[in-house]
Amino acid sequence: MEAGLIIGNQIIIMFIILIIGAFCYLKGIITKDGTKQLSSFALNIINPVLIFMSYQSKYDKTLVHGLLWSFLLSAISYAVTILLTYVLIRKKTPDLAVERVSSIYSNCAFMSLPLQKAILGDDGWFYGSIFVAVFNIFVWTHGLVSMSGDKKQLSFKKLVLNPGLIGVLLAIILFITGFKLPYIISQPVEYLAVLNTPLPMLIIGFYLSQADFKKAFTDKGVYFSSAVRLIALPMITAVVMSLCRVTPIITMACVIATSAPTAATTTMFATKFNKDVELSVSIVAATTVFSLATMPLVVMLTGMMSGFSS
């Protein structure tokens, strides 16, 4: 119950920042070009920095063991999610790829990492960053091919040079070797990492201000994709992990990541590959709004099943 209340409060706080972002865009304080630049800054600098700082802790064999489990479970979670989505979303329409990819990939970096930090502390942050690394691997392989319909779009160079993945790999190396950044470097890096909550929420607000909510909330496909993304997939993850007796903190970290709304990356892919951008934006908008209610509920139920106590 307490975890559900904490996440509920955090989501409301983040939603207020989101509204400020939408207001700034509608009033012309932030332009469309400015939004793109801020998005690039958040993805390529802020997110990797946050992940990097989550590993600046004392070396612990238990954490290393949990790290390996987190990577394995996150990869299995995505594999199972992809299979389930292909079973649940089968109607062959021009929007099929958009609906499937929007259901599979959550906003596990921008939305989940701040929540994992607030509810689970540094260890939750630590395990959550592994989920983000696995997300980057899958979204730039399966997600890219699904949206483009062309395997030639696969690029090993783009995958290995992904800032989020580089941040995790570098952070793990420093964690295992026990190297700590000197204060003169770690302090400004920490200041940048703090921006991971407000900046992404402002950016999401910019995009949501352009969404057609009337269409979003009258489209059956949007409701179905939202139900799969926000309820079905995270609850299946929670049940399977609880049955397999995965440690509560890893279970909670993975479920918080899977219960987040649709990743904005799907809209980026839809734009690039001439898919239904309006539908993609509608799903991102709807899942973000619905997550205000679904995330606290899913996290609370998961906490009860896993035996987690905050």
Beta strands, then each sheet from edge to edge (+ up, - down):
end
